[in-house]
Amino acid sequence: EIVLTQSPATLPVSPGERATLSCRASQSVSSSLAWYQQKPGQAPRLLIYGASTRATGIPARFSGSGSGTEFTLTISSLQSEDFAVYYCQQYNNWPPWTFGQGTKVEIK
Amino acid sequence: EVQLVESGGGVVRPGGSLRLSCAASGFTFDDYGMSWVRQVTGKGLEWVSYIGWHGGRIGYADSVKGRFTISRDNAKNSLYLQMNSLRAEDTALYYCARSMRDWGDHYYMDVWGKGTTVTVSS
């Protein structure tokens, strides 16, 4: 099973600032990595797939990068609606597909 | 509008059974694989099971293998999860999600329902 480790667990950021979230895989997942955003009481929402491709309707301030075992989600200028929990998920090897434990982006 | 609506959750005693359903609309259901993902309150996401568009490819997390069975009825645009021998640790919010092919045999989850809650308690 591939283990995904996200860091940091919590990221305090001021509105308008850049946020950088990390996801590390225990073995290579190539570019088969997705990022999801989850707000309280809501279902996860797909942001990025293929490590760097934005899903339909996702603002350009969200970008993904990386391949192999190291991945990054960057939010260039945080808006109030971006404060949420973010999960990475690998879909290169299954079963199982696995998720990271999440990074909570909170208001600084 | 693409939509997934889960139902069938509830309270069940340990060792009991429950069948979850997911009704799909707004897209051609039998063009897509489908997954179940669960989330314990306040915790992270755990993939549970996947079924291919025609039901020929199926996978389970080790935590549910042998107890849960995924199935689909393309004529009814519906996905199911039969859960037997339920345990307290199966208590969670269960989401169904559409699985979109990226490349080769690799699928990510692009549309999610709002979930249905399963509580296993005596």
Boltz contact constraints between the chains, C-beta under 6 A:
constraints:
  - contact:
      token1: [A, 32]
      token2: [B, 106]
      max_distance: 6.0
  - contact:
      token1: [A, 34]
      token2: [B, 108]
      max_distance: 6.0
  - contact:
      token1: [A, 43]
      token2: [B, 95]
      max_distance: 6.0
  - contact:
      token1: [A, 43]
      token2: [B, 112]
      max_distance: 6.0
  - contact:
      token1: [A, 43]
      token2: [B, 114]
      max_distance: 6.0
  - contact:
      token1: [A, 44]
      token2: [B, 112]
      max_distance: 6.0
  - contact:
      token1: [A, 46]
      token2: [B, 110]
      max_distance: 6.0
  - contact:
      token1: [A, 49]
      token2: [B, 102]
      max_distance: 6.0
  - contact:
      token1: [A, 49]
      token2: [B, 108]
      max_distance: 6.0
  - contact:
      token1: [A, 50]
      token2: [B, 102]
      max_distance: 6.0
  - contact:
      token1: [A, 87]
      token2: [B, 45]
      max_distance: 6.0
  - contact:
      token1: [A, 91]
      token2: [B, 106]
      max_distance: 6.0
  - contact:
      token1: [A, 91]
      token2: [B, 107]
      max_distance: 6.0
  - contact:
      token1: [A, 91]
      token2: [B, 108]
      max_distance: 6.0
  - contact:
      token1: [A, 94]
      token2: [B, 59]
      max_distance: 6.0
  - contact:
      token1: [A, 95]
      token2: [B, 59]
      max_distance: 6.0
  - contact:
      token1: [A, 96]
      token2: [B, 47]
      max_distance: 6.0
  - contact:
      token1: [A, 96]
      token2: [B, 61]
      max_distance: 6.0
  - contact:
      token1: [A, 97]
      token2: [B, 47]
      max_distance: 6.0
  - contact:
      token1: [A, 99]
      token2: [B, 44]
      max_distance: 6.0
  - contact:
      token1: [A, 99]
      token2: [B, 45]
      max_distance: 6.0
  - contact:
      token1: [A, 101]
      token2: [B, 44]
      max_distance: 6.0
  - contact:
      token1: [A, 102]
      token2: [B, 44]
      max_distance: 6.0
